[in-house]
Amino acid sequence: MDPDAMIARLVALGEKIPDALSDILKEARVEGLKEPVLDTMLDGISARGKAIVQQYSA
């Protein structure tokens, strides 16, 4: 795979995954899943996604 294409894909995933996970967690809460660790997981994944986007976007 071309390195530039790989970086572009990494950045796109860094942008999309936090939103997708947030949507999934909203659905899970509607269905009754209320585990606090899910918020911690979302915060960590969102922060990492943001860091990836900042690091590799030029």
Secondary structure, 3 states (H helix, E strand, C coil): CCHHHHHHHHHHHHHHHHHHHHHHHHHHHHCCCCCCHHHHHHHHHHHHHHHHHHHHCC
